[in-house]
């Protein structure tokens, strides 16, 4: 999970999410941004983080081939979506 942003006020909501097609893993992923501006990708949590914690975990072949492509918590797609929301909140 990307670090919370404590240098700006928290959001007026608890959590928001969007689903995008991730170009890194060629799959649809959900990006979640929390009120403290921390954020995460559900694909990373479900597959990559699991693989990092348990290297012996079995994944389907199509997922196993994508694990190394996942950028993790600091992925450009995740951070860009969070920054977009921060800009929208600042302009309200």
N, C-alpha and C positions, 0 to 999 in steps of 0.2 A: 504494500500500500504506500502510495506517495505521501510524503510528510504533510502534516497540516500546515496551513499558512497562518501563523500567529501575528504577522506584521500588518494584517488587514482585519477589519471587523468580520465576525462570522456572518454567514448567510442568514436570510430571513426564513429559511426552510431547513428541514432536517436532512433530507437526502433527495437527490434527483438522479435520474438515469436515462441513458439513451443507448440504442442498439445501432451499431455501425458494422460495415464490412471491413475487417482489419486486413490491410494489404500485407502485413507481415506473415500471418498464419493462414491467409485465404479462407477465413471463416467469419461468421457473424459473432460479435462479442458485445457484451453489455458493459458499459462504463458507468460506474457509480461515483458520484461526488457528494460528499457529506457536508453538513453545515459548517464544519471547521476547515473546509476546503481540502481535506484529505480525499484521496480518490483511489480507485482500484478498477481493475478489469476482471470480469468474472472468468474469462478464459484462462488468464494467468493463475487465478486462485484454484480453479478446478483441475488444471492440467500441469502447468509449469511448476507451481509451488509444490504440488503433490509430488512431482517427479524429483524436485530438489530435496524434499524431506524424506522420500522413500524411493531410492534409486531402483529397487527391485519391483516396484509397482508395474503392473501390466496395463498397457494402453493399446487400443486398436492401432494397426499399422499407419493409417492416415493421420492419426494424432501424434504418434511417436516421431514421425518424420518432421513435424512442425515444432516440436518442443524447443529445439535450438534456435528457431527463428523468433520466438517470443522475446520481446524486449523487457518484460517484467514491469515492476511498478513505475518506472520512470519512462515508460513508452511514450513516444511522441503523440500518439492518438489520445492517450489518457490525459497527458499534461495539457495538450492543446484544447481539449474539451473543457477542462477545469479552468484554464485561463480565459476561455470564451465566456464562461459563466461569471467569472470575476469581473471581466470588463462590462458585462451586461448589468451586474449589480452596482458597479461604480457609476454607471450612467443613468440609474434610476432616480 
